[in-house]
Amino acid sequence: MVNMDYPGPGWGCSAVEGCMTDEAKRLAVKGYCKGVEGELTAWKATLYDVMAGFMDLKDADRSALLDTVTEIKALVREIETKTAQLESECPLEGVQAASKDLEDKIGQVRVHYSKALEVMGAGSFGG
Protein backbone atom coordinates (compact mmCIF):
# COMPACT_ATOMS: atom_id res chain seq x y z
CA MET A 1 0.00 0.00 0.00
CA VAL A 2 1.11 3.53 -0.71
CA ASN A 3 2.39 5.58 2.20
CA MET A 4 -0.05 8.50 2.25
CA ASP A 5 2.45 10.57 4.27
CA TYR A 6 5.31 10.07 1.79
CA PRO A 7 6.27 13.52 0.46
CA GLY A 8 7.29 12.20 -2.95
CA PRO A 9 10.58 11.60 -4.70
CA GLY A 10 13.39 13.94 -3.82
CA TRP A 11 15.87 15.77 -5.98
CA GLY A 12 19.58 15.21 -6.26
CA CYS A 13 21.93 18.24 -6.13
CA SER A 14 19.43 20.01 -3.83
CA ALA A 15 17.25 20.66 -6.86
CA VAL A 16 18.54 20.50 -10.38
CA GLU A 17 19.61 24.14 -10.42
CA GLY A 18 22.13 23.32 -7.67
CA CYS A 19 24.03 20.80 -9.80
CA MET A 20 27.47 21.91 -10.95
CA THR A 21 27.46 20.27 -14.39
CA ASP A 22 24.89 19.49 -17.05
CA GLU A 23 25.61 15.78 -16.61
CA ALA A 24 24.85 16.04 -12.88
CA LYS A 25 21.61 17.84 -13.76
CA ARG A 26 20.64 15.09 -16.20
CA LEU A 27 21.35 12.46 -13.55
CA ALA A 28 19.28 14.40 -11.00
CA VAL A 29 16.34 14.60 -13.43
CA LYS A 30 16.61 10.90 -14.26
CA GLY A 31 16.80 10.03 -10.57
CA TYR A 32 13.75 12.14 -9.87
CA CYS A 33 11.84 10.48 -12.71
CA LYS A 34 12.75 7.05 -11.37
CA GLY A 35 11.39 8.13 -7.99
CA VAL A 36 8.13 9.31 -9.56
CA GLU A 37 7.93 6.07 -11.51
CA GLY A 38 8.35 4.08 -8.29
CA GLU A 39 5.70 6.09 -6.52
CA LEU A 40 3.36 5.76 -9.49
CA THR A 41 3.88 1.98 -9.52
CA ALA A 42 2.90 1.83 -5.84
CA TRP A 43 -0.19 3.95 -6.56
CA LYS A 44 -1.16 1.72 -9.48
CA ALA A 45 -1.05 -1.34 -7.24
CA THR A 46 -3.23 0.41 -4.67
CA LEU A 47 -5.58 1.72 -7.34
CA TYR A 48 -5.89 -1.75 -8.83
CA ASP A 49 -7.42 -2.77 -5.51
CA VAL A 50 -9.77 0.22 -5.73
CA MET A 51 -10.85 -0.88 -9.20
CA ALA A 52 -11.46 -4.45 -8.06
CA GLY A 53 -13.51 -3.15 -5.13
CA PHE A 54 -15.31 -0.73 -7.42
CA MET A 55 -16.51 -3.60 -9.61
CA ASP A 56 -17.92 -5.36 -6.52
CA LEU A 57 -20.00 -2.36 -5.40
CA LYS A 58 -23.74 -2.11 -5.70
CA ASP A 59 -24.93 0.07 -8.59
CA ALA A 60 -25.76 3.05 -6.34
CA ASP A 61 -22.33 3.03 -4.70
CA ARG A 62 -20.62 2.51 -8.04
CA SER A 63 -22.46 5.51 -9.47
CA ALA A 64 -21.34 7.63 -6.50
CA LEU A 65 -17.75 6.64 -7.15
CA LEU A 66 -17.67 6.75 -10.95
CA ASP A 67 -16.40 10.34 -11.28
CA THR A 68 -13.70 9.72 -8.69
CA VAL A 69 -12.45 6.57 -10.43
CA THR A 70 -12.51 8.34 -13.81
CA GLU A 71 -10.49 11.22 -12.37
CA ILE A 72 -7.94 8.86 -10.79
CA LYS A 73 -7.43 7.07 -14.12
CA ALA A 74 -6.96 10.39 -15.95
CA LEU A 75 -4.47 11.65 -13.35
CA VAL A 76 -2.42 8.45 -13.54
CA ARG A 77 -2.23 8.79 -17.35
CA GLU A 78 -1.16 12.43 -17.02
CA ILE A 79 1.54 11.52 -14.49
CA GLU A 80 2.82 8.74 -16.75
CA THR A 81 2.94 11.07 -19.75
CA LYS A 82 4.67 13.91 -17.88
CA THR A 83 7.22 11.55 -16.30
CA ALA A 84 8.02 9.94 -19.66
CA GLN A 85 8.39 13.40 -21.20
CA LEU A 86 10.73 14.53 -18.42
CA GLU A 87 12.79 11.38 -18.69
CA SER A 88 13.11 11.46 -22.48
CA GLU A 89 13.72 15.20 -22.83
CA CYS A 90 15.71 15.46 -19.60
CA PRO A 91 15.41 19.26 -19.52
CA LEU A 92 18.02 21.16 -17.58
CA GLU A 93 15.88 24.23 -17.06
CA GLY A 94 12.30 24.56 -15.86
CA VAL A 95 12.31 21.19 -14.16
CA GLN A 96 11.00 22.59 -10.89
CA ALA A 97 7.77 23.70 -12.58
CA ALA A 98 7.31 20.22 -14.04
CA SER A 99 7.96 18.61 -10.67
CA LYS A 100 5.44 20.94 -9.03
CA ASP A 101 2.87 19.85 -11.60
CA LEU A 102 3.64 16.17 -10.92
CA GLU A 103 3.47 16.66 -7.16
CA ASP A 104 0.12 18.45 -7.54
CA LYS A 105 -1.25 15.57 -9.62
CA ILE A 106 -0.03 12.97 -7.13
CA GLY A 107 -1.69 15.04 -4.40
CA GLN A 108 -4.93 14.94 -6.40
CA VAL A 109 -4.63 11.15 -6.68
CA ARG A 110 -4.35 11.02 -2.87
CA VAL A 111 -7.49 13.15 -2.51
CA HIS A 112 -9.50 10.99 -4.91
CA TYR A 113 -8.20 7.83 -3.29
CA SER A 114 -9.41 9.12 0.07
CA LYS A 115 -12.83 9.81 -1.49
CA ALA A 116 -12.91 6.24 -2.78
CA LEU A 117 -12.14 4.96 0.70
CA GLU A 118 -15.11 6.90 2.06
CA VAL A 119 -17.47 5.09 -0.32
CA MET A 120 -15.83 1.68 -0.30
CA GLY A 121 -14.56 1.46 3.24
CA ALA A 122 -10.88 1.23 4.10
CA GLY A 123 -11.12 -2.41 5.15
CA SER A 124 -12.01 -3.39 1.61
CA PHE A 125 -8.44 -3.32 0.36
CA GLY A 126 -5.84 -2.89 3.05
CA GLY A 127 -6.58 0.75 3.95
C-alpha positions in Angstrom: 0.0 0.0 0.0 1.1 3.5 -0.7 2.4 5.6 2.2 0.0 8.5 2.3 2.4 10.6 4.3 5.3 10.1 1.8 6.3 13.5 0.5 7.3 12.2 -3.0 10.6 11.6 -4.7 13.4 13.9 -3.8 15.9 15.8 -6.0 19.6 15.2 -6.3 21.9 18.2 -6.1 19.4 20.0 -3.8 17.3 20.7 -6.9 18.5 20.5 -10.4 19.6 24.1 -10.4 22.1 23.3 -7.7 24.0 20.8 -9.8 27.5 21.9 -11.0 27.5 20.3 -14.4 24.9 19.5 -17.1 25.6 15.8 -16.6 24.8 16.0 -12.9 21.6 17.8 -13.8 20.6 15.1 -16.2 21.3 12.5 -13.5 19.3 14.4 -11.0 16.3 14.6 -13.4 16.6 10.9 -14.3 16.8 10.0 -10.6 13.7 12.1 -9.9 11.8 10.5 -12.7 12.8 7.0 -11.4 11.4 8.1 -8.0 8.1 9.3 -9.6 7.9 6.1 -11.5 8.4 4.1 -8.3 5.7 6.1 -6.5 3.4 5.8 -9.5 3.9 2.0 -9.5 2.9 1.8 -5.8 -0.2 3.9 -6.6 -1.2 1.7 -9.5 -1.0 -1.3 -7.2 -3.2 0.4 -4.7 -5.6 1.7 -7.3 -5.9 -1.7 -8.8 -7.4 -2.8 -5.5 -9.8 0.2 -5.7 -10.9 -0.9 -9.2 -11.5 -4.4 -8.1 -13.5 -3.2 -5.1 -15.3 -0.7 -7.4 -16.5 -3.6 -9.6 -17.9 -5.4 -6.5 -20.0 -2.4 -5.4 -23.7 -2.1 -5.7 -24.9 0.1 -8.6 -25.8 3.1 -6.3 -22.3 3.0 -4.7 -20.6 2.5 -8.0 -22.5 5.5 -9.5 -21.3 7.6 -6.5 -17.7 6.6 -7.1 -17.7 6.7 -11.0 -16.4 10.3 -11.3 -13.7 9.7 -8.7 -12.5 6.6 -10.4 -12.5 8.3 -13.8 -10.5 11.2 -12.4 -7.9 8.9 -10.8 -7.4 7.1 -14.1 -7.0 10.4 -15.9 -4.5 11.6 -13.4 -2.4 8.4 -13.5 -2.2 8.8 -17.3 -1.2 12.4 -17.0 1.5 11.5 -14.5 2.8 8.7 -16.7 2.9 11.1 -19.7 4.7 13.9 -17.9 7.2 11.5 -16.3 8.0 9.9 -19.7 8.4 13.4 -21.2 10.7 14.5 -18.4 12.8 11.4 -18.7 13.1 11.5 -22.5 13.7 15.2 -22.8 15.7 15.5 -19.6 15.4 19.3 -19.5 18.0 21.2 -17.6 15.9 24.2 -17.1 12.3 24.6 -15.9 12.3 21.2 -14.2 11.0 22.6 -10.9 7.8 23.7 -12.6 7.3 20.2 -14.0 8.0 18.6 -10.7 5.4 20.9 -9.0 2.9 19.9 -11.6 3.6 16.2 -10.9 3.5 16.7 -7.2 0.1 18.4 -7.5 -1.3 15.6 -9.6 0.0 13.0 -7.1 -1.7 15.0 -4.4 -4.9 14.9 -6.4 -4.6 11.1 -6.7 -4.3 11.0 -2.9 -7.5 13.2 -2.5 -9.5 11.0 -4.9 -8.2 7.8 -3.3 -9.4 9.1 0.1 -12.8 9.8 -1.5 -12.9 6.2 -2.8 -12.1 5.0 0.7 -15.1 6.9 2.1 -17.5 5.1 -0.3 -15.8 1.7 -0.3 -14.6 1.5 3.2 -10.9 1.2 4.1 -11.1 -2.4 5.2 -12.0 -3.4 1.6 -8.4 -3.3 0.4 -5.8 -2.9 3.0 -6.6 0.7 4.0 
